[in-house]
Amino acid sequence: MARLNEIIDDVDMPDIPPTRRPIVPPVNAAPEPTPIVHFDRGTVRAQVHAQLRRLVMLGRFRPGQALKLNDLANALGTSLQPVREAVRQLVAEKALEALPNRSARVPRADHAKLDDLQRVRFAIEGLAAELAAARVTRADIATLDAIVEAEVRELTTSGIEASVAQNLEFHFALYRMSGSAILPPIIESLWLQFGPHMRQAADAFYAADDRATDHHRAIIVALKERDVMAVRAAVERDIGRSFDIVRTLLDKPGTAKPRRA
């Protein structure tokens, strides 16, 4: 586990103003640890892929960070082969970039990629939100309320990474309520490409503003009112907030820009 934290910390990040709440670590601090699972034989490949995929989506690996396959295998307590296959699959999903010498890198986004990704997320996630708004139940709304409460609680007690995990759970719970079997996997692929930057945005946002869940609460209010367009607008504001923060960080002097492989 300690080795995985060393891998995760081995990347330079821009400074973020300190939070008013000491519980929230600065952006260059080690993320809160996520337990590393021990895999059953026969499902190793799928579980390694699922574990690495989730870590990417939660931003445990930072933009520009190089990942050595041997180090990942040792940290996950498995052999090199399932890690190599999982990384190859993540490269195909555009979550990682292949590098020589048994390594990979987390891509850095430039303004053009951020603009493109935001447009597509608005379109796809906005559609999922609209569909959910048309069919949501009281039980569904209670589920979303509980996730928001957990998000606030986790930020206070466990730190940013746990709260980011609740943010992911809120969005995908909402999108599953759309009733579509096609949209959630598409949205997952988009989050894979933005995950490392999502953590950057969360570090900056939570450090600057205590109202981190306002957009989620606005979504719930619109769902209760059955206002389909208001639900979509609130989802787009939530997505856009993160992209705006990442663009600001990208423009900050000293921030590393995307590199060619």
RODO-2510 file (C-alpha; in nm, 4 decimals, decimal comma):
residues 261
     n   res          X          Y          Z
     1     m     0,0000     0,0000     0,0000
     2     a     0,2838     0,2367     0,0883
     3     r     0,4386     0,1633    -0,2498
     4     l     0,1190     0,2627    -0,4299
     5     n     0,1162     0,5943    -0,2451
     6     e     0,4757     0,6511    -0,3565
     7     i     0,3682     0,5870    -0,7173
     8     i     0,0719     0,8233    -0,6845
     9     d     0,2763     1,1018    -0,5246
    10     d     0,5489     1,0997    -0,7907
    11     v     0,4194     1,3958    -0,9926
    12     d     0,4378     1,7745    -0,9652
    13     m     0,1131     1,9639    -0,9251
    14     p     0,0310     2,3379    -0,9083
    15     d    -0,0228     2,4915    -0,5657
    16     i    -0,3785     2,5506    -0,4449
    17     p    -0,4653     2,8047    -0,1715
    18     p    -0,5131     2,6290     0,1639
    19     t    -0,8635     2,5442     0,2722
    20     r    -1,0439     2,7039     0,5590
    21     r    -1,1019     2,3530     0,6898
    22     p    -0,7829     2,1710     0,7981
    23     i    -0,9375     1,8343     0,7152
    24     v    -0,8985     1,9033     0,3406
    25     p    -0,5398     1,8362     0,2234
    26     p    -0,3607     2,0638    -0,0266
    27     v    -0,3400     1,9402    -0,3831
    28     n     0,0206     1,8240    -0,3522
    29     a    -0,0524     1,6079    -0,0488
    30     a    -0,0846     1,2328    -0,0768
    31     p    -0,4462     1,1318    -0,1438
    32     e    -0,6342     0,9414     0,1222
    33     p    -0,5483     0,5738     0,0774
    34     t    -0,7853     0,3427    -0,1050
    35     p    -0,7666    -0,0202     0,0088
    36     i    -0,5941    -0,2471    -0,2414
    37     v    -0,7866    -0,5685    -0,2939
    38     h    -0,6440    -0,9169    -0,3171
    39     f    -0,7762    -1,0910    -0,6247
    40     d    -0,9188    -1,4357    -0,6718
    41     r    -0,7597    -1,6481    -0,9399
    42     g    -0,9818    -1,6629    -1,2465
    43     t    -1,1100    -1,3077    -1,2053
    44     v    -0,7730    -1,1392    -1,1682
    45     r    -0,7723    -0,9689    -1,5077
    46     a    -1,1222    -0,8228    -1,4667
    47     q    -1,0632    -0,7118    -1,1084
    48     v    -0,7273    -0,5483    -1,1826
    49     h    -0,8860    -0,3592    -1,4701
    50     a    -1,1828    -0,2554    -1,2539
    51     q    -0,9548    -0,1411    -0,9710
    52     l    -0,7250     0,0640    -1,1952
    53     r    -1,0222     0,2031    -1,3859
    54     r    -1,1836     0,3270    -1,0655
    55     l    -0,8573     0,4796    -0,9439
    56     v    -0,8290     0,6724    -1,2717
    57     m    -1,1898     0,7927    -1,2472
    58     l    -1,1336     0,9105    -0,8892
    59     g    -0,8172     1,0969    -0,9826
    60     r    -0,5740     0,8862    -0,7803
    61     f    -0,3275     0,9194    -1,0683
    62     r    -0,2416     1,2758    -1,1627
    63     p    -0,2202     1,4313    -1,5123
    64     g     0,1214     1,3628    -1,6621
    65     q     0,2093     1,0940    -1,4097
    66     a     0,4110     0,7975    -1,5380
    67     l     0,2998     0,4557    -1,4150
    68     k     0,5405     0,1626    -1,4177
    69     l     0,3698    -0,1699    -1,4678
    70     n     0,5995    -0,3524    -1,2266
    71     d     0,5243    -0,0984    -0,9548
    72     l     0,1500    -0,1300    -1,0130
    73     a     0,1698    -0,5095    -1,0031
    74     n     0,3622    -0,5016    -0,6758
    75     a     0,1208    -0,2505    -0,5235
    76     l    -0,1814    -0,4541    -0,6279
    77     g    -0,0274    -0,7798    -0,5131
    78     t    -0,0598    -0,9507    -0,8488
    79     s     0,1574    -1,0587    -1,1401
    80     l     0,2627    -0,8384    -1,4273
    81     q     0,0419    -0,9990    -1,6942
    82     p    -0,3045    -0,8870    -1,5671
    83     v    -0,1679    -0,5385    -1,5034
    84     r    -0,0245    -0,5224    -1,8562
    85     e    -0,3602    -0,6299    -1,9996
    86     a    -0,5534    -0,3843    -1,7825
    87     v    -0,3269    -0,0967    -1,8824
    88     r    -0,3552    -0,1946    -2,2496
    89     q    -0,7334    -0,1801    -2,2149
    90     l    -0,7170     0,1579    -2,0388
    91     v    -0,4996     0,2875    -2,3227
    92     a    -0,7678     0,1741    -2,5684
    93     e    -1,0241     0,3586    -2,3548
    94     k    -0,8054     0,6744    -2,3777
    95     a    -0,7611     0,6818    -2,0014
    96     l    -0,3841     0,6247    -2,0307
    97     e    -0,1085     0,6697    -2,2872
    98     a     0,1321     0,3862    -2,3665
    99     l     0,5017     0,4501    -2,3041
   100     p     0,8039     0,2283    -2,3715
   101     n     0,9780     0,0185    -2,1056
   102     r     0,6649    -0,1293    -1,9488
   103     s     0,5093     0,1975    -1,8429
   104     a     0,2146     0,4219    -1,9190
   105     r     0,1249     0,7832    -1,8549
   106     v    -0,1843     0,9692    -1,7481
   107     p    -0,2632     1,2145    -2,0315
   108     r    -0,2649     1,5886    -1,9786
   109     a    -0,5490     1,7795    -2,1405
   110     d    -0,5058     2,1049    -2,3306
   111     h    -0,7771     2,3655    -2,3901
   112     a    -0,8928     2,2056    -2,7147
   113     k    -0,9420     1,8659    -2,5515
   114     l    -1,1166     2,0216    -2,2497
   115     d    -1,3547     2,2135    -2,4769
   116     d    -1,4332     1,9012    -2,6783
   117     l    -1,4811     1,6853    -2,3709
   118     q    -1,7066     1,9414    -2,2047
   119     r    -1,9301     1,9681    -2,5119
   120     v    -1,9716     1,5921    -2,5276
   121     r    -2,0354     1,5596    -2,1540
   122     f    -2,3003     1,8326    -2,1735
   123     a    -2,4702     1,6465    -2,4569
   124     i    -2,4552     1,2929    -2,3172
   125     e    -2,4936     1,3595    -1,9459
   126     g    -2,7549     1,6247    -2,0132
   127     l    -2,9591     1,3692    -2,2050
   128     a    -2,9253     1,1137    -1,9243
   129     a    -3,0369     1,3772    -1,6728
   130     e    -3,3419     1,4658    -1,8829
   131     l    -3,4446     1,1013    -1,9104
   132     a    -3,3979     1,0534    -1,5371
   133     a    -3,6069     1,3606    -1,4573
   134     a    -3,8979     1,2181    -1,6556
   135     r    -3,9089     0,8896    -1,4651
   136     v    -3,7573     0,9542    -1,1208
   137     t    -3,9450     0,8263    -0,8138
   138     r    -3,9592     0,9452    -0,4541
   139     a    -3,7350     0,6560    -0,3595
   140     d    -3,4832     0,7659    -0,6248
   141     i    -3,4802     1,1185    -0,4854
   142     a    -3,4305     0,9828    -0,1333
   143     t    -3,1320     0,7863    -0,2636
   144     l    -2,9771     1,1006    -0,4128
   145     d    -3,0433     1,2950    -0,0918
   146     a    -2,8602     1,0276     0,1061
   147     i    -2,5618     1,0413    -0,1292
   148     v    -2,5348     1,4199    -0,0899
   149     e    -2,5407     1,3841     0,2882
   150     a    -2,2686     1,1204     0,2625
   151     e    -2,0674     1,3516     0,0369
   152     v    -2,0746     1,6268     0,2997
   153     r    -1,9982     1,3820     0,5793
   154     e    -1,7067     1,2245     0,3946
   155     l    -1,5518     1,5629     0,3202
   156     t    -1,5654     1,6502     0,6894
   157     t    -1,4454     1,3181     0,8270
   158     s    -1,2384     1,1485     0,5577
   159     g    -1,1179     1,4153     0,3160
   160     i    -1,1482     1,5020    -0,0497
   161     e    -1,1010     1,1618    -0,2112
   162     a    -1,3889     1,0040    -0,0189
   163     s    -1,6090     1,2998    -0,1086
   164     v    -1,5044     1,2717    -0,4750
   165     a    -1,6140     0,9072    -0,4647
   166     q    -1,9566     1,0192    -0,3411
   167     n    -1,9695     1,2765    -0,6215
   168     l    -1,9130     0,9964    -0,8716
   169     e    -2,1823     0,7858    -0,7016
   170     f    -2,4311     1,0757    -0,7168
   171     h    -2,3881     1,1298    -1,0888
   172     f    -2,4005     0,7647    -1,1859
   173     a    -2,6972     0,6975    -0,9595
   174     l    -2,8759     0,9805    -1,1418
   175     y    -2,7753     0,8517    -1,4846
   176     r    -2,8871     0,4969    -1,4029
   177     m    -3,2274     0,6452    -1,3222
   178     s    -3,2507     0,7390    -1,6908
   179     g    -3,3473     0,3786    -1,7637
   180     s    -3,0913     0,3645    -2,0452
   181     a    -2,8515     0,0721    -2,0635
   182     i    -2,6412     0,2506    -2,3276
   183     l    -2,5770     0,5935    -2,1755
   184     p    -2,3969     0,5001    -1,8476
   185     p    -2,1088     0,3101    -2,0163
   186     i    -2,0593     0,6003    -2,2579
   187     i    -2,0513     0,8422    -1,9656
   188     e    -1,7990     0,6214    -1,7854
   189     s    -1,5649     0,6504    -2,0831
   190     l    -1,5892     1,0298    -2,0646
   191     w    -1,5204     1,0324    -1,6907
   192     l    -1,2145     0,8139    -1,7476
   193     q    -1,0689     1,0890    -1,9652
   194     f    -1,1484     1,3620    -1,7139
   195     g    -1,0917     1,1738    -1,3861
   196     p    -0,7361     1,2932    -1,3133
   197     h    -0,8454     1,6513    -1,3775
   198     m    -1,1609     1,5982    -1,1715
   199     r    -0,9433     1,5501    -0,8634
   200     q    -0,7567     1,8728    -0,9439
   201     a    -1,0873     2,0562    -0,9667
   202     a    -1,2111     1,9043    -0,6414
   203     d    -0,8957     2,0033    -0,4548
   204     a    -0,9307     2,3611    -0,5760
   205     f    -1,3060     2,3855    -0,5309
   206     y    -1,3200     2,2451    -0,1790
   207     a    -1,0307     2,4693    -0,0773
   208     a    -1,2097     2,7804    -0,2007
   209     d    -1,5767     2,7162    -0,1240
   210     d    -1,7676     2,5364     0,1496
   211     r    -2,0778     2,4947    -0,0713
   212     a    -1,9368     2,2027    -0,2629
   213     t    -2,2702     2,0220    -0,2947
   214     d    -2,4855     2,3165    -0,4034
   215     h    -2,5143     2,1920    -0,7614
   216     h    -2,6231     1,8478    -0,6462
   217     r    -2,8876     1,9984    -0,4216
   218     a    -3,0089     2,2113    -0,7144
   219     i    -3,0427     1,8936    -0,9229
   220     i    -3,2523     1,7331    -0,6501
   221     v    -3,4779     2,0394    -0,6195
   222     a    -3,5392     2,0349    -0,9953
   223     l    -3,6121     1,6604    -0,9845
   224     k    -3,8708     1,7132    -0,7120
   225     e    -4,0356     1,9793    -0,9277
   226     r    -4,0268     1,7526    -1,2347
   227     d    -3,8555     2,0362    -1,4213
   228     v    -3,6666     1,8465    -1,6896
   229     m    -3,4784     2,1437    -1,8336
   230     a    -3,3836     2,2725    -1,4883
   231     v    -3,2357     1,9313    -1,4075
   232     r    -3,0292     1,9400    -1,7255
   233     a    -2,9158     2,2972    -1,6592
   234     a    -2,8057     2,2103    -1,3041
   235     v    -2,6090     1,9090    -1,4291
   236     e    -2,4375     2,1240    -1,6911
   237     r    -2,3486     2,3878    -1,4302
   238     d    -2,1968     2,1174    -1,2120
   239     i    -1,9919     1,9795    -1,5022
   240     g    -1,8924     2,3250    -1,6238
   241     r    -1,7670     2,4304    -1,2798
   242     s    -1,5020     2,1568    -1,2837
   243     f    -1,3900     2,2390    -1,6369
   244     d    -1,3611     2,6092    -1,5532
   245     i    -1,1344     2,5303    -1,2583
   246     v    -0,9133     2,3014    -1,4662
   247     r    -0,8787     2,5656    -1,7374
   248     t    -0,7725     2,8190    -1,4746
   249     l    -0,5119     2,5782    -1,3394
   250     l    -0,3880     2,5050    -1,6908
   251     d    -0,3299     2,8757    -1,7501
   252     k    -0,1515     2,9230    -1,4182
   253     p     0,2200     3,0058    -1,4614
   254     g     0,4380     2,7046    -1,3950
   255     t     0,1664     2,4518    -1,4708
   256     a     0,2958     2,1724    -1,6936
   257     k     0,1400     2,1600    -2,0390
   258     p     0,0535     1,8471    -2,2371
   259     r     0,3545     1,6585    -2,3753
   260     r     0,3899     1,4398    -2,6778
   261     a     0,4606     1,0739    -2,6139
***
